[in-house]
Amino acid sequence: MDQGNRDEMLGLLAEAVGSVTVAHPTRVAIDGPPAAGKTTLADELAVVLREQGRDVIRATIDDFLFPRAQRYPRGEYSAEGCYFDTHDYHALNRVLLDPLGPGGDRRFQHAVYERTGDTALSPPVTTATADAVLVFDGVFLMRPELIGRWDLRIFVSTALEKTVDRAVIRERRVSSRAEVERRWRERYIPSQQFYFATVHPTDHANIIVHNDEPQLPVWKTQTH
């Protein structure tokens, strides 16, 4: 494992992106538990890549949710529901990952859902450049429906108990501490435990970023 400051870690990730040689846009997954720091890391990496002259497509699993009426057939706090009923992987592959992959026409949409309004989206179709980079963050990105679609796989690892504290801070304006803790302890953490037990996502990652201390991250590069 290596340890350094935030800029050093981002430089390593950007170098890893640059080392991918494919004849289509590079599809980068940034996986990890809720509140692990995936979105922040993805945003920062996108900035670094753009500064290097890359055309970056920034997207997130939160824009590929099923409508709320379909997401909770097992109950709002169901861990199984979190894993099995939340995300529209068929749409994600169809409108984004497959068009940017081998044999794709590079004509993509970056979202199919708007969470605040709980409404379906159909943004304009955009054509990516051949050397573009998709930086995509979200939970459960190493699961069987998606694992073959990524050209670089990054996992942001954080102690699950630490994610509860981060979530309380992040959501304190919209949810009480009790509400956040219940959601994490009954739904999100058990769903991650199930994911780890069945999929072993860190085994599939090219790079694991240990993000307990975001300004002093530790990272490990793995060969497959």
C-alpha positions, 0 to 999 in steps of 0.5 A, spaced: 500 500 500 502 507 498 500 513 502 500 520 500 496 527 500 490 528 496 493 531 490 498 525 489 492 520 490 489 524 484 495 524 480 495 516 480 488 515 478 489 520 472 495 516 470 491 510 471 486 512 466 491 515 461 494 508 461 488 505 459 488 503 451 482 502 448 479 504 441 473 507 445 471 512 450 474 509 457 469 507 462 471 508 469 467 506 475 468 509 482 464 504 487 464 504 494 459 504 500 454 510 501 458 516 504 464 513 503 467 519 498 465 517 491 462 523 488 467 527 491 473 523 488 469 522 482 468 530 481 476 531 483 478 526 478 474 529 473 477 536 474 484 533 473 483 529 467 480 536 464 486 540 466 490 534 462 486 536 456 481 529 456 474 530 454 470 528 461 463 525 461 461 525 468 455 521 471 452 517 477 448 511 479 443 516 482 441 518 475 439 511 474 434 510 479 427 506 478 421 511 480 420 511 487 413 507 486 418 501 484 423 502 489 420 499 495 416 493 494 420 490 500 419 496 504 423 503 505 428 500 510 429 493 506 437 491 505 435 486 499 430 492 496 436 496 496 440 491 492 435 488 488 430 494 487 433 500 486 437 501 480 435 501 473 441 497 470 438 495 463 437 502 462 444 504 464 447 499 460 443 501 454 443 508 454 450 509 457 455 504 458 454 500 451 454 506 447 461 508 449 464 501 449 466 496 444 462 496 438 458 502 440 456 508 436 458 513 442 451 516 442 449 516 449 445 519 454 448 521 461 441 520 465 434 517 465 431 519 472 431 526 476 431 524 483 428 531 486 422 531 482 422 523 482 421 524 474 423 520 468 428 524 464 430 523 456 436 528 455 439 530 448 443 524 445 450 526 445 456 523 441 462 522 445 469 523 442 473 516 441 478 518 447 473 521 452 473 518 459 466 517 463 467 518 470 461 514 473 460 513 481 455 509 485 454 503 489 454 496 487 458 498 480 462 491 480 455 487 480 454 482 475 450 486 471 455 491 470 462 488 471 464 487 464 462 494 462 468 498 466 475 499 463 478 501 470 475 500 476 476 504 483 473 502 489 473 507 495 473 504 502 471 506 508 469 503 515 462 502 514 461 505 521 464 512 519 459 512 513 454 513 518 457 519 522 458 522 515 451 521 513 448 524 519 453 531 517 451 530 510 443 530 511 442 534 517 438 539 513 433 534 511 433 528 516 434 527 523 440 523 526 435 518 528 432 517 521 439 517 518 442 512 523 436 507 521 436 508 514 444 506 514 443 501 519 437 497 517 438 498 509 445 501 507 450 498 511 446 491 511 446 491 503 453 493 503 455 487 507 450 483 502 454 485 496 461 484 499 459 477 501 456 475 494 460 479 489 467 481 493 467 488 489 474 489 492 477 483 488 475 486 482 478 493 483 484 495 479 485 501 485 482 501 492 482 508 495 482 507 503 478 514 504 478 514 512 482 520 512 480 523 505 486 528 506 491 522 507 489 517 503 492 510 502 491 506 496 493 499 493 493 497 486 491 490 484 493 487 477 488 482 474 
